[in-house]
Amino acid sequence: MKNKQLSIILTYVIAFVWMANGLFCKVLNLVPRHQEIVARILGDDYARPLTFLIGISEVIMAIWILSGYKSKWNAWTQIFIVALMNTLEFILVPDILLWGKFNAVFAFMFILVVYFNEFKLRNTFVDAH
């Protein structure tokens, strides 16, 4: 598979992860554990509206990814957000994470995919033109 094709596929996969977590897990509250995490970290009083806003932000991230606008800045933003969010969850609420502290491994793998796609794969076909 050529780098451009793989990068396109990875871009859609990355956007899908943000869309699924944002829309289905948080906005539609199909996975209540996400709201429980927000409640434990930020407080119970505003957990639902904050979870909803976080979900909307993730949907916007998915749209931004698919737009290709300022993709390098987008990749660094994703890496920062995923690292920060997972570090906080690892420290503050590991007991309610899907895979406990092992979630950090999946977060790190996601960060690597985002980095690889933007700074390795994408550069090989963008620089060639």
Secondary structure as GFF3:
##gff-version 3
##sequence-region A 1 129
A	DSSP	alpha_helix	3	19	.	.	.	ID=ss1
A	DSSP	pi_helix	20	27	.	.	.	ID=ss2
A	DSSP	alpha_helix	33	42	.	.	.	ID=ss3
A	DSSP	alpha_helix	47	67	.	.	.	ID=ss4
A	DSSP	alpha_helix	71	92	.	.	.	ID=ss5
A	DSSP	three_ten_helix	94	96	.	.	.	ID=ss6
A	DSSP	three_ten_helix	100	102	.	.	.	ID=ss7
A	DSSP	alpha_helix	103	115	.	.	.	ID=ss8
A	DSSP	pi_helix	116	121	.	.	.	ID=ss9
A	DSSP	alpha_helix	122	126	.	.	.	ID=ss10
###
